[in-house]
Every structure is written in structure tokens, then in C-alpha cells.
């Protein structure tokens, strides 16, 4: 694993990790009043496209980051629909 791959994994950790507090707070409070379903749905679609792109390149940082982010975004979309 070279330096640029490590940089990608660190960047993936930061960007993906930034969603964790929002998912936790929404899960805990069961409140999605201030969450935009449109924004999270469009972001999920974009992240899934990045996942396909990363898979086609065989890029571990892109795959891991976008798979994890997609799961977190899917949880948020489900919570938004459930607690609407």
C-alpha cells in the first residue's frame, strides 16, 4: 500500500466519519424534522455512483468510503421515512 492509498483511506475515514454523529443523533432522538429527504436521497444516489466508479477502478479507499457512506445514508433515509 503506497502513500497515496493511505491518504485516500485517511480522507475516507474523515468524510465518512462525519456522518456518524448525525446518524447517531437521529437514531437516538427519533427526530428527522430538520433532515432533508431530497438531499439525503440525491447524496445516496451520488455515493452509489462513486461506489460503482471505485469498484471499476479497484480503488480500496473509494470503495470502502462510499460503501460505508451509502449504508449510513440509507439508514438516514429509512429513519426519515419511518419518523416522518
KAMO-V552363 format. One record per residue. N is the residue number from 1. PHI is phi as a letter, one per 30 degrees, with the letter a starting at -180 (999 if undefined). OMEGA is omega in whole degrees, 0 to 359 (none if undefined). D_CENTER is the distance of its C-alpha to the mean C-alpha in Angstrom with 1 decimal. Layout:
N,PHI,OMEGA,D_CENTER  N,PHI,OMEGA,D_CENTER
This chain:
1,999,182,23.8  2,c,184,24.6  3,d,182,23.7  4,d,176,21.4  5,d,178,19.4  6,d,176,19.3  7,e,179,18.3  8,d,179,15.3  9,d,177,14.3  10,d,178,14.9  11,d,178,13.0  12,d,179,9.9  13,d,180,10.7  14,d,184,11.1  15,d,179,8.2  16,d,179,5.6  17,d,181,8.4  18,d,179,8.8  19,d,186,6.6  20,e,179,8.8  21,d,179,11.9  22,d,178,11.0  23,d,180,10.1  24,d,181,13.3  25,d,180,15.4  26,d,179,14.7  27,d,183,15.4  28,d,184,18.4  29,d,184,19.9  30,h,180,19.2  31,b,179,19.2  32,b,184,17.0  33,e,185,19.8  34,c,181,18.2  35,c,179,14.8  36,d,178,14.9  37,d,180,14.2  38,d,181,14.8  39,d,182,12.4  40,d,179,9.4  41,d,179,11.0  42,d,178,11.6  43,d,177,8.2  44,d,178,7.1  45,d,178,10.4  46,d,179,9.9  47,d,177,6.9  48,d,176,9.2  49,d,176,12.0  50,d,179,10.7  51,d,177,10.5  52,d,179,14.0  53,d,180,15.1  54,d,178,14.2  55,d,180,15.9  56,d,177,18.8  57,d,185,19.2  58,i,183,18.8  59,c,181,16.6  60,e,180,15.3  61,d,180,13.1  62,d,180,11.4  63,d,183,11.2  64,d,182,10.0  65,d,185,7.3  66,d,174,6.0  67,d,179,7.0  68,d,179,5.5  69,d,179,1.8  70,d,178,4.2  71,d,179,6.1  72,d,179,4.9  73,d,178,5.0  74,d,176,8.0  75,e,180,9.5  76,d,179,9.5  77,d,179,11.2  78,d,179,13.5  79,d,180,14.4  80,d,180,15.2  81,d,181,17.4  82,d,185,18.9  83,c,182,19.8  84,d,none,20.8
